[in-house]
Amino acid sequence: MEARGRAHLEYWIPAEEMDSFNAAIVGMIEVTQAFP
C-alpha cells in the first residue's frame, strides 16, 4: 500500500509480510536526511 504526501512517498507493509519484505532488501540502506 502506498501513502503519498507532497514531499514523500511511503510504503506500508502489512505485519504478516515483514519477513519476506526484509529478506528482499539487497545492499545497505543509506540515510539521506534526518528530522528531529
All heavy atoms as TSV, in Angstrom:
chain	resi	resn	atom	element	x	y	z
A	1	MET	N	N	0.852	-1.175	0.000
A	1	MET	CA	C	0.000	0.000	0.000
A	1	MET	C	C	0.894	1.233	0.000
A	1	MET	O	O	1.909	1.260	0.672
A	1	MET	CB	C	-0.871	-0.031	1.254
A	1	MET	CG	C	-1.845	1.070	1.325
A	1	MET	SD	S	-3.105	0.586	2.523
A	1	MET	CE	C	-3.327	2.068	3.377
A	2	GLU	N	N	0.538	2.247	-0.740
A	2	GLU	CA	C	1.317	3.475	-0.798
A	2	GLU	C	C	0.566	4.599	-0.097
A	2	GLU	O	O	-0.648	4.703	-0.210
A	2	GLU	CB	C	1.565	3.892	-2.243
A	2	GLU	CG	C	2.439	2.963	-3.020
A	2	GLU	CD	C	2.627	3.424	-4.451
A	2	GLU	OE1	O	2.139	4.500	-4.816
A	2	GLU	OE2	O	3.271	2.688	-5.206
A	3	ALA	N	N	1.303	5.433	0.614
A	3	ALA	CA	C	0.755	6.650	1.194
A	3	ALA	C	C	1.557	7.797	0.604
A	3	ALA	O	O	2.783	7.768	0.617
A	3	ALA	CB	C	0.883	6.622	2.711
A	4	ARG	N	N	0.889	8.776	0.083
A	4	ARG	CA	C	1.588	9.886	-0.573
A	4	ARG	C	C	1.311	11.201	0.136
A	4	ARG	O	O	0.240	11.437	0.654
A	4	ARG	CB	C	1.143	10.018	-2.021
A	4	ARG	CG	C	1.546	8.863	-2.876
A	4	ARG	CD	C	1.175	9.129	-4.323
A	4	ARG	NE	N	1.525	7.993	-5.147
A	4	ARG	CZ	C	2.665	7.864	-5.785
A	4	ARG	NH1	N	3.571	8.803	-5.710
A	4	ARG	NH2	N	2.913	6.801	-6.514
A	5	GLY	N	N	2.315	12.038	0.111
A	5	GLY	CA	C	2.199	13.416	0.553
A	5	GLY	C	C	2.837	14.271	-0.515
A	5	GLY	O	O	3.310	13.779	-1.538
A	6	ARG	N	N	2.871	15.564	-0.321
A	6	ARG	CA	C	3.506	16.436	-1.314
A	6	ARG	C	C	4.976	16.132	-1.493
A	6	ARG	O	O	5.499	16.205	-2.586
A	6	ARG	CB	C	3.365	17.888	-0.886
A	6	ARG	CG	C	2.111	18.500	-1.331
A	6	ARG	CD	C	2.136	19.987	-1.110
A	6	ARG	NE	N	0.752	20.405	-1.035
A	6	ARG	CZ	C	0.326	21.484	-0.472
A	6	ARG	NH1	N	1.177	22.299	0.095
A	6	ARG	NH2	N	-0.936	21.771	-0.463
A	7	ALA	N	N	5.651	15.834	-0.392
A	7	ALA	CA	C	7.106	15.707	-0.438
A	7	ALA	C	C	7.614	14.287	-0.245
A	7	ALA	O	O	8.809	14.079	-0.185
A	7	ALA	CB	C	7.723	16.617	0.620
A	8	HIS	N	N	6.732	13.312	-0.134
A	8	HIS	CA	C	7.222	11.964	0.144
A	8	HIS	C	C	6.274	10.883	-0.370
A	8	HIS	O	O	5.117	11.133	-0.663
A	8	HIS	CB	C	7.458	11.780	1.638
A	8	HIS	CG	C	6.186	11.697	2.421
A	8	HIS	ND1	N	5.487	12.792	2.822
A	8	HIS	CD2	C	5.491	10.623	2.867
A	8	HIS	CE1	C	4.399	12.405	3.480
A	8	HIS	NE2	N	4.372	11.093	3.520
A	9	LEU	N	N	6.826	9.713	-0.454
A	9	LEU	CA	C	6.072	8.505	-0.767
A	9	LEU	C	C	6.524	7.463	0.237
A	9	LEU	O	O	7.720	7.245	0.410
A	9	LEU	CB	C	6.391	8.025	-2.186
A	9	LEU	CG	C	5.920	6.624	-2.562
A	9	LEU	CD1	C	4.399	6.536	-2.524
A	9	LEU	CD2	C	6.446	6.259	-3.941
A	10	GLU	N	N	5.614	6.855	0.937
A	10	GLU	CA	C	5.985	5.798	1.876
A	10	GLU	C	C	5.175	4.557	1.583
A	10	GLU	O	O	4.068	4.629	1.067
A	10	GLU	CB	C	5.809	6.239	3.330
A	10	GLU	CG	C	4.393	6.518	3.730
A	10	GLU	CD	C	4.285	7.053	5.139
A	10	GLU	OE1	O	4.824	8.130	5.424
A	10	GLU	OE2	O	3.653	6.367	5.961
A	11	TYR	N	N	5.774	3.423	1.854
A	11	TYR	CA	C	5.124	2.138	1.653
A	11	TYR	C	C	4.725	1.572	2.999
A	11	TYR	O	O	5.520	1.578	3.930
A	11	TYR	CB	C	6.070	1.172	0.933
A	11	TYR	CG	C	6.353	1.589	-0.479
A	11	TYR	CD1	C	7.499	2.298	-0.796
A	11	TYR	CD2	C	5.463	1.279	-1.497
A	11	TYR	CE1	C	7.748	2.700	-2.102
A	11	TYR	CE2	C	5.703	1.668	-2.800
A	11	TYR	CZ	C	6.847	2.373	-3.091
A	11	TYR	OH	O	7.083	2.770	-4.374
A	12	TRP	N	N	3.511	1.103	3.119
A	12	TRP	CA	C	3.023	0.456	4.327
A	12	TRP	C	C	3.020	-1.037	4.061
A	12	TRP	O	O	2.327	-1.520	3.172
A	12	TRP	CB	C	1.633	0.941	4.678
A	12	TRP	CG	C	1.577	2.385	5.073
A	12	TRP	CD1	C	2.626	3.247	5.225
A	12	TRP	CD2	C	0.404	3.147	5.353
A	12	TRP	NE1	N	2.185	4.484	5.589
A	12	TRP	CE2	C	0.817	4.460	5.679
A	12	TRP	CE3	C	-0.938	2.851	5.366
A	12	TRP	CZ2	C	-0.083	5.450	6.000
A	12	TRP	CZ3	C	-1.831	3.849	5.698
A	12	TRP	CH2	C	-1.400	5.126	6.015
A	13	ILE	N	N	3.800	-1.763	4.840
A	13	ILE	CA	C	3.928	-3.201	4.669
A	13	ILE	C	C	3.141	-3.887	5.789
A	13	ILE	O	O	3.402	-3.642	6.965
A	13	ILE	CB	C	5.415	-3.638	4.743
A	13	ILE	CG1	C	6.298	-2.786	3.824
A	13	ILE	CG2	C	5.545	-5.129	4.440
A	13	ILE	CD1	C	5.906	-2.775	2.374
A	14	PRO	N	N	2.183	-4.743	5.447
A	14	PRO	CA	C	1.433	-5.467	6.485
A	14	PRO	C	C	2.385	-6.313	7.341
A	14	PRO	O	O	3.368	-6.864	6.835
A	14	PRO	CB	C	0.485	-6.359	5.687
A	14	PRO	CG	C	0.368	-5.687	4.344
A	14	PRO	CD	C	1.706	-5.058	4.106
A	15	ALA	N	N	2.111	-6.417	8.615
A	15	ALA	CA	C	2.979	-7.128	9.557
A	15	ALA	C	C	3.270	-8.553	9.113
A	15	ALA	O	O	4.407	-9.025	9.240
A	15	ALA	CB	C	2.356	-7.125	10.956
A	16	GLU	N	N	2.283	-9.234	8.554
A	16	GLU	CA	C	2.498	-10.631	8.155
A	16	GLU	C	C	3.430	-10.754	6.941
A	16	GLU	O	O	3.882	-11.845	6.618
A	16	GLU	CB	C	1.174	-11.348	7.896
A	16	GLU	CG	C	0.326	-10.760	6.791
A	16	GLU	CD	C	-0.622	-9.644	7.245
A	16	GLU	OE1	O	-0.546	-9.195	8.405
A	16	GLU	OE2	O	-1.430	-9.230	6.406
A	17	GLU	N	N	3.741	-9.646	6.270
A	17	GLU	CA	C	4.642	-9.672	5.115
A	17	GLU	C	C	6.044	-9.134	5.434
A	17	GLU	O	O	6.899	-9.075	4.545
A	17	GLU	CB	C	4.039	-8.867	3.965
A	17	GLU	CG	C	2.749	-9.464	3.437
A	17	GLU	CD	C	2.140	-8.670	2.310
A	17	GLU	OE1	O	2.856	-7.863	1.677
A	17	GLU	OE2	O	0.942	-8.840	2.051
A	18	MET	N	N	6.288	-8.745	6.683
A	18	MET	CA	C	7.571	-8.117	7.033
A	18	MET	C	C	8.776	-9.033	6.832
A	18	MET	O	O	9.816	-8.584	6.364
A	18	MET	CB	C	7.561	-7.598	8.475
A	18	MET	CG	C	6.807	-6.298	8.647
A	18	MET	SD	S	7.359	-4.953	7.585
A	18	MET	CE	C	9.036	-4.727	8.109
A	19	ASP	N	N	8.669	-10.307	7.168
A	19	ASP	CA	C	9.807	-11.210	6.995
A	19	ASP	C	C	10.237	-11.291	5.535
A	19	ASP	O	O	11.421	-11.176	5.213
A	19	ASP	CB	C	9.502	-12.596	7.540
A	19	ASP	CG	C	9.458	-12.635	9.057
A	19	ASP	OD1	O	10.056	-11.737	9.695
A	19	ASP	OD2	O	8.830	-13.556	9.599
A	20	SER	N	N	9.282	-11.463	4.621
A	20	SER	CA	C	9.644	-11.551	3.203
A	20	SER	C	C	10.099	-10.191	2.670
A	20	SER	O	O	10.992	-10.117	1.828
A	20	SER	CB	C	8.495	-12.108	2.366
A	20	SER	OG	O	7.353	-11.308	2.480
A	21	PHE	N	N	9.521	-9.106	3.162
A	21	PHE	CA	C	9.959	-7.760	2.763
A	21	PHE	C	C	11.412	-7.540	3.166
A	21	PHE	O	O	12.246	-7.125	2.349
A	21	PHE	CB	C	9.062	-6.698	3.414
A	21	PHE	CG	C	9.498	-5.296	3.136
A	21	PHE	CD1	C	9.184	-4.689	1.935
A	21	PHE	CD2	C	10.215	-4.579	4.082
A	21	PHE	CE1	C	9.588	-3.381	1.679
A	21	PHE	CE2	C	10.622	-3.281	3.830
A	21	PHE	CZ	C	10.295	-2.677	2.632
A	22	ASN	N	N	11.748	-7.831	4.412
A	22	ASN	CA	C	13.121	-7.653	4.894
A	22	ASN	C	C	14.100	-8.556	4.154
A	22	ASN	O	O	15.226	-8.143	3.850
A	22	ASN	CB	C	13.201	-7.902	6.395
A	22	ASN	CG	C	12.588	-6.779	7.189
A	22	ASN	OD1	O	12.521	-5.644	6.747
A	22	ASN	ND2	N	12.115	-7.102	8.378
A	23	ALA	N	N	13.692	-9.769	3.826
A	23	ALA	CA	C	14.568	-10.695	3.101
A	23	ALA	C	C	14.868	-10.196	1.690
A	23	ALA	O	O	15.895	-10.557	1.110
A	23	ALA	CB	C	13.926	-12.074	3.054
A	24	ALA	N	N	13.998	-9.363	1.124
A	24	ALA	CA	C	14.170	-8.877	-0.245
A	24	ALA	C	C	15.077	-7.649	-0.328
A	24	ALA	O	O	15.445	-7.240	-1.425
A	24	ALA	CB	C	12.813	-8.558	-0.854
A	25	ILE	N	N	15.458	-7.063	0.809
A	25	ILE	CA	C	16.333	-5.884	0.797
A	25	ILE	C	C	17.742	-6.329	0.428
A	25	ILE	O	O	18.305	-7.223	1.044
A	25	ILE	CB	C	16.320	-5.169	2.165
A	25	ILE	CG1	C	14.921	-4.634	2.445
A	25	ILE	CG2	C	17.357	-4.040	2.190
A	25	ILE	CD1	C	14.738	-4.064	3.830
A	26	VAL	N	N	18.299	-5.701	-0.594
A	26	VAL	CA	C	19.636	-6.037	-1.071
A	26	VAL	C	C	20.534	-4.817	-0.858
A	26	VAL	O	O	20.186	-3.715	-1.263
A	26	VAL	CB	C	19.604	-6.401	-2.581
A	26	VAL	CG1	C	20.998	-6.666	-3.094
A	26	VAL	CG2	C	18.699	-7.591	-2.812
A	27	GLY	N	N	21.675	-5.015	-0.218
A	27	GLY	CA	C	22.620	-3.916	-0.016
A	27	GLY	C	C	22.301	-3.115	1.236
A	27	GLY	O	O	21.429	-3.462	2.027
A	28	MET	N	N	23.015	-2.020	1.379
A	28	MET	CA	C	22.881	-1.160	2.558
A	28	MET	C	C	21.782	-0.123	2.335
A	28	MET	O	O	21.549	0.314	1.205
A	28	MET	CB	C	24.192	-0.435	2.838
A	28	MET	CG	C	25.360	-1.357	3.141
A	28	MET	SD	S	25.151	-2.277	4.674
A	28	MET	CE	C	25.224	-0.974	5.866
A	29	ILE	N	N	21.133	0.264	3.407
A	29	ILE	CA	C	20.152	1.342	3.362
A	29	ILE	C	C	20.890	2.615	3.759
A	29	ILE	O	O	21.555	2.666	4.794
A	29	ILE	CB	C	18.985	1.062	4.316
A	29	ILE	CG1	C	18.234	-0.182	3.868
A	29	ILE	CG2	C	18.060	2.279	4.401
A	29	ILE	CD1	C	17.160	-0.642	4.811
A	30	GLU	N	N	20.788	3.642	2.931
A	30	GLU	CA	C	21.501	4.897	3.164
A	30	GLU	C	C	20.523	5.946	3.709
A	30	GLU	O	O	19.483	6.213	3.093
A	30	GLU	CB	C	22.109	5.392	1.863
A	30	GLU	CG	C	22.828	6.700	1.985
A	30	GLU	CD	C	23.363	7.203	0.650
A	30	GLU	OE1	O	23.387	6.424	-0.317
A	30	GLU	OE2	O	23.755	8.383	0.592
A	31	VAL	N	N	20.870	6.533	4.856
A	31	VAL	CA	C	20.072	7.635	5.410
A	31	VAL	C	C	20.530	8.913	4.713
A	31	VAL	O	O	21.712	9.260	4.758
A	31	VAL	CB	C	20.262	7.750	6.937
A	31	VAL	CG1	C	19.497	8.952	7.481
A	31	VAL	CG2	C	19.815	6.471	7.620
A	32	THR	N	N	19.611	9.593	4.060
A	32	THR	CA	C	19.971	10.820	3.328
A	32	THR	C	C	19.571	12.076	4.071
A	32	THR	O	O	20.129	13.128	3.829
A	32	THR	CB	C	19.347	10.817	1.920
A	32	THR	OG1	O	17.922	10.732	2.059
A	32	THR	CG2	C	19.853	9.653	1.103
A	33	GLN	N	N	18.581	11.970	4.957
A	33	GLN	CA	C	18.161	13.109	5.778
A	33	GLN	C	C	17.559	12.577	7.070
A	33	GLN	O	O	17.026	11.462	7.088
A	33	GLN	CB	C	17.101	13.950	5.075
A	33	GLN	CG	C	17.608	14.701	3.875
A	33	GLN	CD	C	16.501	15.577	3.277
A	33	GLN	OE1	O	15.313	15.320	3.454
A	33	GLN	NE2	N	16.907	16.602	2.567
A	34	ALA	N	N	17.629	13.380	8.112
A	34	ALA	CA	C	17.005	13.025	9.382
A	34	ALA	C	C	16.329	14.263	9.940
A	34	ALA	O	O	16.793	15.385	9.732
A	34	ALA	CB	C	18.040	12.505	10.361
A	35	PHE	N	N	15.232	14.058	10.623
A	35	PHE	CA	C	14.469	15.179	11.181
A	35	PHE	C	C	14.228	14.900	12.657
A	35	PHE	O	O	13.968	13.762	13.036
A	35	PHE	CB	C	13.142	15.322	10.442
A	35	PHE	CG	C	13.320	15.515	8.964
A	35	PHE	CD1	C	13.320	14.439	8.092
A	35	PHE	CD2	C	13.514	16.791	8.440
A	35	PHE	CE1	C	13.493	14.605	6.734
A	35	PHE	CE2	C	13.697	16.979	7.088
A	35	PHE	CZ	C	13.684	15.889	6.234
A	36	PRO	N	N	14.280	15.932	13.489
A	36	PRO	CA	C	14.082	15.713	14.919
A	36	PRO	C	C	12.679	15.271	15.262
A	36	PRO	O	O	11.761	15.376	14.562
A	36	PRO	CB	C	14.354	17.087	15.551
A	36	PRO	CG	C	14.384	18.069	14.441
A	36	PRO	CD	C	14.517	17.303	13.153
